[in-house]
Amino acid sequence: MRIVKSIRTLLFAVVVLAMSAASFAQVGIGISVNFGPPALPVYEQPPCPEEGYIWTPGYWAYGPDGYYWVPGTWVLAPQPGFLWTPGWWGWGGSAFIFHIGYWGPQIGFYGGINYGFGYFGNGYEGGRWDNGRFFYNRSVNNINVTNIHNVYNTTVINNTTVNRVSYNGGSGGITARPTPQQDAAERERHIPPVAAQTQHEEAARNDPQQRASVNQGRPAVAATARPGEFKGAGAVPAREAGAPYHPPAGNGQAGRPENNVPRPGNSGQAAHPENNNVPRPPAPTHAKDVQPHERPAPPSTGNPKTDQKYQQQQDKLYAKQEQQHQKLQQKQEQDHQRAAQQQANEARNQQMEQKHAQQTQQMEAKHTQQQQHLQQKQQPPQQHSQPKPAK
């Protein structure tokens, strides 16, 4: 069963799991690192594997061993009409914070960073949707027209200063600021990175050759044809580092990851789903993957009747959530069996897995919030002693 015992686990579940709600009510958690990421490496783009895949540029993420490179890769769009807004590092006033990328109908702000291949700091020039099909601009993308015919050629005039700077703000960072249109785009319905992207980042995190402290800003795998392809012809090495890499004095991992309290978006400033890049177990993608949690004991009030009432409330919520969990698990297993019988292709399987991840994470976020509400409701009232009136 999945009842959260501690506030720490509670906050973690809310942040990691609630991000996949259908409306994507953006709840984020930030990590602050006291030194900026290395420059963007120079690399070639591998050819697009199939129609419907959209380029997602590589970026520096932060883990227990310092910065590591997550290769650029082609990712199947989660639904027609959606584009990828890349993640970006930005100076937050006292440290650098990473803003995770997202899928949405419009391109939002990504720090003004020139990632190349159509992402030149403002919008996306690499392609467009037309009647449910994605058309590729061959002037900025590596497209094999033998396999993909929905292409066009539009020369892109890139007025962005050519540099390899990988962050916004701070000393030496990009000075771009979001436009009103980009602010509006962030408030639209979003989809977080799909499961393939999450697994792709985990693979990069676990590969020592991707760490800046090892590759000196020139990763062994700078781009891949598909997510997770770190070997073979689909893996492309960096040609060179974007600039000499100088880690902070002392060691290569002097960052200061600091988790902040989760916060919803507020009016006037859209919340950014901020990637904490701290070692963590992957978010469960299926109901069967959810790890059980101990049930918290209701508070002891000293009143047997009240304690019994609270225990009954806990048991009722426990049974209700367990029933919902079993129901979702059975439904997802039926989906897998049906897909196997119908011999679903890769695109359909990926869409199914994305749907399952959203269902599971929505359920976990809902259960976490229900438990938190019940614990707050059962919290004994604060007793305030009143001074006795003077005689």
PyMOL commands that set and color helices and strands:
alter all, ss='L'
color gray80, all
select helices_A, chain A and resi 7-18+180-186+195-205+208-210+212-215+287-289+304-342+346-378
alter helices_A, ss='H'
color red, helices_A
select strands_A, chain A and resi 27-28+32-33+53-56+59-63+66-70+72-76+83-85+88-91+96-99+102-104+127-130+133-137+151-152+167-168+223-224+235-236+263-264
alter strands_A, ss='S'
color yellow, strands_A
deselect
rebuild
show_as cartoon
